């Protein structure tokens, strides 16, 4: 990998490689852009096949967090950390405390949260070594599991999409195919069931599928069937790159709106969806509920305030649809436009000097 070429391509600010032989820590912290504020992004633990694969994932996810924060109206930048290892085998208190020490050395440029393979317990271990943490368990002063808020945001984004396609904000009677029944997917199914939606579900874990069928009356299908099932809304809630050259011709939905990150394998697939008359809710906008919730901790967490902010995701999706129509571009390009215009506006502000360091030093000396 030509790392500096990668950094230059999308103007990344910093990449930190963290290694601790005693604990087995091998981690990468990527900071993409801090124009709007400190970089906030989750920590992901995954058994990457190569170090290049881990770096690529960290960079891709950090950039997505910049866009997510900007499009959500948050005063935050984008960052991400990835830990190389199997979360079922390689976790330890010492490993996460070691990572916390590395995060502390960044002095607040990066704030860590929970992501794939990481629990609130792991976050607590990190929190022992650094205060630059959000999303810890409620018993440790955090807001807890962000998954219900991510699911709530996805639901609101779906409302905006069905309003555009079907001229209604109600999901009652809509057929929604949910791919992935992890933390977010399960909570999304619960909310959709309460709305009266007809659920079609799949997951690699048979027990998760049986639970959804039992609790929500969901129809279970095999993992390789879900992307071609006839439905109103396809909700990818597992890993990314679901929309690709191989899968796209088989889609039989009118809307793609889910919680997974990087749903499009390549940006051009957003245009391909539009050409087929399928409305796409850009992933980093519709799945921002978890980020919005944990970001509220930085102001002193208030669940009611956080919930109201998450509900506004419907307005964000409506704005993106409007930009898409205005500019004649796919919704993924419209979402980038929304984010980049905000970053550019703040970046172009006059930089004002607030005082000469030498003068401040002189004043301190005079008081001694």
PyMOL commands that set and color helices and strands:
alter all, ss='L'
color gray80, all
select helices_A, chain A and resi 3-9+51-71+93-105+120-127+138-140+147-166+183-195+206-216+226-228+245-248+268-275+283-286+289-299+303-311+313-327+331-347+357-366
alter helices_A, ss='H'
color red, helices_A
select strands_A, chain A and resi 14-20+25-33+39-46+77-84+110-114+175-179+198-202+219-220+233-236+255-256+279-280
alter strands_A, ss='S'
color yellow, strands_A
deselect
rebuild
show_as cartoon
